[in-house]
């Protein structure tokens, strides 16, 4: 169980106090607070220290990232929405400013379990759940386990089912799990160095500063295990993903979608499958964006999330 102290805010919400502030853990030299202007909070968990941000007040928006990312990917949205909502974003174990044990539990179900632990500790309810990439199955598991906490759901370029029948996914996951793939991920830092920029439709929108903030958390070889494991789990967690899809009708809200239509990885065929099941759900298609629409078109994505969070 995560250990920390708590207090009650003026609006009655339970706020977990970080067990140790960032001042007690020297701020990484690479972290630019102009790019990421948020207070860092930490919890000491049984598996390692978890970093998260908790900004603003009001009904909460819970942002869930994928790989090879961290809460940094939501910075534009949190900066814009924290005046109206309580914005919470965790760095999964092995990512961002959270601990990165060389030997750890890094499967999607493990990240989901730790996310639920944090949500329970913070006492979050009436959540607008915003998920991206691997954050989809991680966050949607939470919605299925404790549906009464969730008010609305927003999905960005993600999935909720096993993709073992997709030849592209099979090839990619098997390559990542191979000796060469492992070498590229763990020794060459291939995921944030090459795969992340390649997922942008317009690489000019990945600024040098932003790219540096995606690379820096994995600067050392021993910090790169979690992205490699998730790459392998594209196939390895197929049964977990399929179990989510089997339960899809139990989701507490119909998902809304924001989709980078030029995503080379999680493309329009994935969106079509979502829409086949929820044809009346809202979908904001972003034609000029790839896998990270929140980076390539931040204002559009922020406005779409705000509409869902307000119940518009």
C-alpha positions as CSV (number, residue, x, y, z in Angstrom):
1,X,0.0,0.0,0.0
2,X,1.2,3.5,-0.8
3,X,2.2,5.4,2.3
4,X,1.6,9.1,2.8
5,X,-0.2,11.6,5.0
6,X,-3.5,13.3,4.0
7,X,-5.4,16.5,4.6
8,X,-8.8,17.8,3.6
9,X,-9.1,20.8,1.3
10,X,-11.5,23.6,1.6
11,X,-13.8,22.0,-1.0
12,X,-13.9,18.8,1.1
13,X,-11.7,16.7,-1.2
14,X,-9.1,14.4,0.4
15,X,-5.6,15.4,-0.7
16,X,-2.7,13.1,-0.1
17,X,0.4,14.9,0.9
18,X,3.6,13.8,-0.7
19,X,5.6,11.7,1.7
20,X,8.7,13.5,0.4
21,X,8.8,16.7,-1.5
22,X,10.9,17.3,-4.6
23,X,13.1,19.6,-2.6
24,X,14.2,16.5,-0.6
25,X,15.0,14.8,-3.9
26,X,17.1,17.1,-6.1
27,X,15.2,18.2,-9.2
28,X,16.7,16.7,-12.3
29,X,18.9,19.2,-14.1
30,X,17.0,18.5,-17.3
31,X,13.6,19.4,-16.0
32,X,12.4,22.8,-17.3
33,X,9.8,24.2,-15.0
34,X,8.7,26.6,-17.7
35,X,7.7,23.6,-19.8
36,X,6.4,21.6,-16.8
37,X,5.2,24.2,-14.3
38,X,3.6,21.9,-11.8
39,X,4.3,20.9,-8.2
40,X,5.7,17.4,-8.0
41,X,4.2,15.0,-5.5
42,X,5.6,11.6,-4.5
43,X,4.3,8.5,-2.8
44,X,6.4,5.7,-1.3
45,X,4.9,2.5,-2.6
46,X,5.9,-1.1,-1.9
47,X,7.4,-1.3,-5.4
48,X,9.0,2.1,-5.5
49,X,8.4,5.8,-5.3
50,X,5.6,7.1,-7.6
51,X,5.5,10.6,-8.9
52,X,2.3,12.5,-9.8
53,X,0.9,16.0,-10.2
54,X,-2.3,17.2,-8.7
55,X,-3.3,20.7,-9.9
56,X,-6.4,22.8,-9.5
57,X,-9.8,22.0,-7.9
58,X,-13.2,20.9,-9.0
59,X,-14.3,17.6,-10.5
60,X,-11.2,15.7,-11.3
61,X,-9.7,14.8,-14.7
62,X,-7.4,11.8,-14.4
63,X,-4.8,11.7,-17.3
64,X,-3.2,8.3,-18.0
65,X,-0.1,8.1,-20.2
66,X,1.4,5.3,-22.2
67,X,4.9,4.6,-23.5
68,X,7.6,5.9,-23.8
69,X,6.0,8.8,-22.1
70,X,5.0,10.3,-18.7
71,X,2.8,13.0,-17.3
72,X,4.7,15.6,-19.4
73,X,2.6,14.6,-22.4
74,X,-0.5,16.2,-20.7
75,X,1.2,19.5,-19.8
76,X,-0.7,21.7,-22.2
77,X,-4.1,20.3,-21.1
78,X,-3.3,20.5,-17.4
79,X,-2.1,24.0,-17.7
80,X,-5.3,25.1,-19.4
81,X,-7.8,23.0,-17.4
82,X,-6.5,23.4,-13.8
83,X,-8.5,26.6,-13.4
84,X,-11.7,24.7,-13.6
85,X,-10.8,21.1,-12.7
86,X,-8.6,19.1,-10.4
87,X,-6.1,17.6,-12.8
88,X,-4.2,14.5,-11.7
89,X,-1.6,12.7,-13.7
90,X,0.6,9.8,-12.5
91,X,4.0,8.7,-13.9
92,X,3.8,5.0,-14.0
93,X,6.5,3.1,-12.2
94,X,9.5,3.0,-14.6
95,X,8.5,6.2,-16.3
96,X,9.0,10.0,-15.9
97,X,10.0,11.0,-12.4
98,X,8.8,7.8,-10.7
99,X,11.3,5.2,-9.6
100,X,12.7,2.8,-12.2
101,X,13.6,-0.5,-10.6
102,X,15.6,-2.6,-12.9
103,X,13.6,-5.6,-11.9
104,X,9.9,-4.6,-11.5
105,X,6.4,-5.5,-12.4
106,X,5.8,-3.5,-15.6
107,X,2.9,-5.3,-17.3
108,X,-0.2,-3.2,-18.1
109,X,-2.2,-4.9,-15.3
110,X,0.6,-4.0,-12.8
111,X,0.4,-0.3,-13.9
112,X,-3.4,-0.5,-13.6
113,X,-3.2,-1.9,-10.1
114,X,-0.9,0.9,-9.0
115,X,-3.1,3.6,-10.7
116,X,-6.1,2.2,-8.8
117,X,-4.2,2.4,-5.5
118,X,-3.4,6.0,-6.1
119,X,-7.0,6.9,-7.0
120,X,-8.3,5.1,-3.9
121,X,-5.8,7.0,-1.8
122,X,-6.7,10.4,-3.2
123,X,-10.4,9.6,-2.9
124,X,-11.2,10.6,-6.5
125,X,-14.8,10.5,-7.7
126,X,-16.8,12.0,-10.6
127,X,-13.6,11.4,-12.7
128,X,-13.2,12.3,-16.3
129,X,-10.8,9.6,-17.3
130,X,-8.5,10.6,-20.2
131,X,-6.3,7.8,-21.6
132,X,-3.7,7.5,-24.4
133,X,-1.8,4.6,-25.9
134,X,-1.1,1.9,-23.2
135,X,-2.9,4.3,-20.8
136,X,-6.1,3.0,-22.5
137,X,-6.1,-0.6,-21.1
138,X,-4.5,0.6,-17.9
139,X,-7.1,3.3,-17.2
140,X,-10.1,1.4,-18.6
141,X,-9.3,-1.5,-16.2
142,X,-9.8,1.0,-13.4
143,X,-13.1,2.1,-14.9
144,X,-14.3,-1.5,-15.0
145,X,-13.1,-2.3,-11.5
146,X,-14.6,0.7,-9.8
147,X,-17.1,2.2,-12.2
148,X,-18.8,4.3,-9.6
149,X,-15.8,6.6,-9.6
150,X,-16.0,7.4,-13.3
151,X,-18.3,10.1,-14.8
152,X,-16.9,10.3,-18.3
153,X,-14.2,8.7,-20.5
154,X,-12.0,10.2,-23.3
155,X,-9.8,7.9,-25.4
156,X,-6.9,9.2,-27.5
157,X,-5.3,6.8,-30.0
158,X,-5.6,3.7,-27.8
159,X,-7.2,0.2,-27.7
160,X,-9.1,-2.1,-25.3
161,X,-8.6,-5.5,-27.0
162,X,-5.9,-8.0,-27.9
163,X,-4.3,-7.4,-31.2
164,X,-2.7,-10.8,-31.8
165,X,-4.6,-11.0,-35.1
166,X,-2.9,-7.9,-36.4
167,X,0.2,-8.8,-38.4
168,X,1.8,-5.4,-37.8
169,X,1.5,-5.8,-34.0
170,X,2.7,-9.4,-34.0
171,X,5.8,-8.4,-36.0
172,X,6.5,-5.3,-33.8
173,X,6.1,-7.0,-30.5
174,X,8.1,-10.1,-31.5
175,X,10.9,-7.9,-32.8
176,X,10.9,-5.9,-29.5
177,X,11.1,-9.2,-27.5
178,X,14.0,-10.5,-29.7
179,X,17.6,-10.1,-28.8
180,X,18.0,-7.3,-31.3
181,X,14.9,-5.5,-30.1
182,X,16.0,-5.8,-26.5
183,X,19.4,-4.3,-27.4
184,X,17.8,-1.4,-29.3
185,X,15.5,-0.6,-26.4
186,X,17.9,-1.1,-23.5
187,X,21.2,0.0,-25.1
188,X,20.2,2.5,-27.7
189,X,17.1,4.0,-26.1
190,X,15.2,3.3,-29.3
191,X,11.7,4.0,-28.1
192,X,11.9,7.7,-27.1
193,X,14.8,8.3,-29.4
194,X,13.3,7.1,-32.7
195,X,9.9,5.6,-32.3
196,X,8.3,8.5,-30.5
197,X,9.4,11.1,-33.1
198,X,8.3,8.8,-35.9
199,X,4.8,8.7,-34.5
200,X,4.3,12.4,-35.1
201,X,2.6,13.4,-38.4
202,X,4.6,16.7,-38.4
203,X,7.9,16.2,-36.6
204,X,8.3,20.0,-36.5
205,X,5.7,20.0,-33.7
206,X,8.0,17.9,-31.5
207,X,10.2,20.8,-30.3
208,X,13.8,20.2,-29.2
209,X,12.8,20.9,-25.6
210,X,9.9,18.5,-25.7
211,X,12.0,15.8,-27.3
212,X,14.6,16.3,-24.6
213,X,12.0,15.8,-21.9
214,X,10.9,12.5,-23.4
215,X,14.5,11.3,-23.7
216,X,15.8,12.4,-20.3
217,X,13.9,10.0,-18.0
218,X,15.6,7.1,-19.8
219,X,19.0,8.6,-19.9
220,X,20.7,5.6,-18.3
221,X,20.5,2.0,-19.6
222,X,19.1,0.7,-16.3
223,X,16.2,3.1,-16.6
224,X,14.8,1.7,-19.8
225,X,13.2,-1.6,-18.7
226,X,9.6,-0.4,-18.4
227,X,9.2,0.8,-22.1
228,X,10.8,-2.4,-23.3
229,X,8.4,-4.6,-21.2
230,X,5.4,-2.7,-22.5
231,X,6.6,-3.2,-26.1
232,X,6.8,-7.0,-25.4
233,X,3.3,-6.9,-23.8
234,X,1.6,-5.8,-27.0
235,X,1.4,-9.6,-27.5
236,X,2.2,-10.8,-24.0
237,X,-0.9,-9.1,-22.4
238,X,-3.3,-10.1,-25.2
239,X,-5.4,-12.1,-22.7
240,X,-5.6,-9.1,-20.4
241,X,-6.7,-6.8,-23.2
242,X,-9.3,-9.3,-24.4
243,X,-10.7,-9.6,-20.9
244,X,-11.3,-5.8,-21.0
245,X,-13.1,-6.0,-24.3
246,X,-15.3,-8.8,-23.1
247,X,-16.5,-6.5,-20.3
248,X,-16.8,-3.4,-22.5
249,X,-20.5,-3.0,-22.0
250,X,-19.9,-2.6,-18.2
251,X,-18.0,0.7,-18.7
252,X,-19.8,3.4,-16.7
253,X,-19.9,5.8,-19.6
254,X,-19.7,5.6,-23.4
255,X,-16.2,6.7,-24.4
256,X,-15.6,9.9,-26.4
257,X,-12.8,9.9,-28.8
258,X,-10.0,12.3,-29.9
259,X,-8.0,10.7,-32.7
260,X,-4.8,11.6,-34.5
261,X,-5.9,10.4,-38.0
262,X,-2.3,10.2,-39.3
263,X,-1.1,7.8,-36.5
264,X,1.2,5.2,-38.1
265,X,0.7,2.8,-35.2
266,X,-2.8,3.1,-33.7
267,X,-4.6,4.2,-36.8
268,X,-8.1,4.8,-38.2
269,X,-8.9,1.1,-38.3
270,X,-8.7,1.1,-34.5
271,X,-11.0,4.1,-34.3
272,X,-13.5,2.3,-36.6
273,X,-13.6,-0.7,-34.2
274,X,-14.4,1.6,-31.3
275,X,-17.1,3.4,-33.3
276,X,-18.6,0.2,-34.5
277,X,-19.5,-0.5,-30.8
278,X,-20.3,3.0,-29.8
279,X,-21.6,4.6,-33.0
280,X,-23.3,7.6,-31.2
281,X,-20.2,8.6,-29.2
282,X,-18.6,11.9,-30.0
283,X,-15.3,11.7,-32.0
284,X,-13.0,14.5,-32.7
285,X,-10.8,13.6,-35.7
286,X,-7.5,15.4,-36.0
287,X,-6.4,14.9,-39.6
288,X,-3.0,16.6,-39.2
289,X,-1.9,14.7,-36.1
290,X,-0.2,11.4,-35.5
291,X,0.0,9.3,-32.4
292,X,0.2,12.3,-30.0
293,X,-2.6,14.7,-30.9
294,X,-2.3,16.3,-27.5
295,X,1.2,17.4,-28.6
296,X,0.5,18.3,-32.2
297,X,-2.8,20.0,-31.7
298,X,-2.9,20.9,-28.0
299,X,-5.6,23.6,-28.1
300,X,-8.0,21.4,-30.1
301,X,-7.5,18.4,-27.8
302,X,-7.8,20.6,-24.7
303,X,-11.1,22.0,-25.9
304,X,-12.5,18.6,-26.7
305,X,-11.6,17.3,-23.2
306,X,-13.1,20.3,-21.6
307,X,-16.4,19.7,-23.4
308,X,-16.6,16.2,-22.1
309,X,-15.5,17.2,-18.6
310,X,-18.3,19.8,-18.5
311,X,-20.8,17.4,-19.8
312,X,-21.5,19.4,-22.9
